[in-house]
């Protein structure tokens, strides 16, 4: 089997080097052909030239983008490039900072024997962030479930068969939300337990603002469900408070309206034309190995 590992990176070359070294050790003896595609999201820091000892990879390529587009869009552009230009059977998108633990690649491969044609997702069973962020993430999951009916416990760390990659490329929501798009197009998913690891170097780059955009991007994939549920919740709530309407009792309605507006604004990121033209943003492609 030809397996592509897709890794977006912005400046964090030290973490990427360590990650590739660990993956190189882990894949030894797994019996498949592994190669790496790195999406350099217009980094402003130079890449260290010490990736040549990765002897267990068939190839290592770096796609250098002209403009910084963000993590989700780098994943989308990377999937599009692989589908159109590479010979592959499966793709593993993962973060390049150590938070997606490389040792779990073996779990994906082990489950491949039982689910050869299914997408396998790394379902989060534990996170390493601080208590405030974990609380915010819990609230995000609750809001997402209430307004979309979707319980999404995975990120981009997945094992994608070629057919699923094709479906992801055909879905415009992939341009703004990887996990939301995957949840939308593929209901029948296998899972492995996945622990959110700690960054190799430096603090996590996920903050409250990033989490808010991430949450709204996922909800935006299911905006029809959001609108229908928001209307139903509002009608039921109005009925319950009809005899006691005040500014205070109307606060939940205002919050729902704000949620809908923000989600619709964020969902404008789902631009199929921009997605289709994403590979025109490539500056050059370097073959390191």
Number of C-alpha atoms within 10 A of each C-alpha: 10 14 21 27 18 24 23 26 22 17 15 19 19 14 19 24 19 17 20 20 17 16 22 18 14 16 19 14 8 12 9 14 17 23 20 22 23 22 24 26 22 19 18 10 10 9 15 9 9 9 16 9 10 19 13 17 19 15 16 20 16 19 23 18 22 15 13 15 14 14 20 18 22 25 25 24 26 22 25 21 16 17 18 10 9 12 12 17 16 23 27 21 25 21 22 26 26 20 19 24 21 22 13 18 20 14 16 21 18 13 16 17 9 10 15 12 16 20 25 24 24 24 19 17 12 12 16 14 16 8 10 10 16 14 12 14 18 12 13 18 16 16 18 21 14 14 22 22 15 18 13 17 14 20 19 20 25 25 28 23 20 21 14 19 22 15 15 23 21 15 17 21 29 29 26 30 30 26 23 24 23 27 20 17 14 13 9 9 13 19 19 17 14 20 17 18 16 17 18 17 13 10 9 13 9 11 9 13 9 11 15 13 16 21 21 25 29 28 29 29 28 22 19 13 16 23 17 13 16 20 15 12 16 18 12 12 15 16 10 11 12 11 8 10 11 10 8 8 14 15 11 14 17 13 11 18 16 12 18 20 12 15 22 19 13 20 21 12 19 19 14 16 9 14 23 16 10 20 15 12 15 17 13 10 15 11 10 14 16
